[in-house]
Amino acid sequence: MSGGGPDGCTGAGWIRQGVHHIYVNHIIDPTPGGAKGQVNMLMIGLGGDKNKIEHDGYYEDTYVKTLAGWKFKSRIHHATYDPARK
């Protein structure tokens, strides 16, 4: 769905920590060219604490309908998580 750029987020430190993401409050609205959406992202397990949940901003999506189904045209992550904050 989203890959985090050319490395697919494989080099991100939080992945090695076992952090997971949950996407919540997904809103999709029709547009003349397809649809647009917004979804909040939560990160679970930061700092190795499996009970710690942080809001990490939201994604702003643009979708297009193709012969193979709906696809992402673009996805912009508006991050709010500050790793320096504990």
C-alpha positions, -999 to +999 in steps of 0.1 A: +000+000+000+026+025+010+062+016+010+082+045+025+102+054-006+127+034-026+139+014+005+103+005+015+110+017+051+134-012+056+161+010+071+139+028+096+150+023+132+115+019+145+110-012+123+140-029+140+123-020+173+092-039+163+069-009+160+036-014+143+012+010+127-026+013+129-045+035+106-078+050+120-106+074+112-103+068+074-124+093+055-128+090+017-145+116-005-153+114-042-136+138-066-140+143-103-109+123-110-114+095-085-113+100-047-093+117-020-088+104+015-073+112+049-063+087+076-047+091+110-016+069+118-008+055+153+025+039+161+025+011+187+056-002+205+079+029+204+110+025+225+103-012+229+072-006+250+045-027+234+018-007+254+030+027+242+008+043+214+017+076+198-002+096+171+022+101+141+001+125+120-019+116+091-018+105+054-034+126+027-042+103-002-054+106-038-069+075-054-077+066-090-099+038-104-081+016-129-092-015-148-074-035-120-093-016-092-086+014-070-049+025-067-030+051-049-021+080-072-003+098-043+002+096-006+017+124+016+026+117+052+021+147+075+042+135+104+038+149+139+059+123+159+091+137+174+116+110+183+134+134+207+102+136+228+098+109+254 
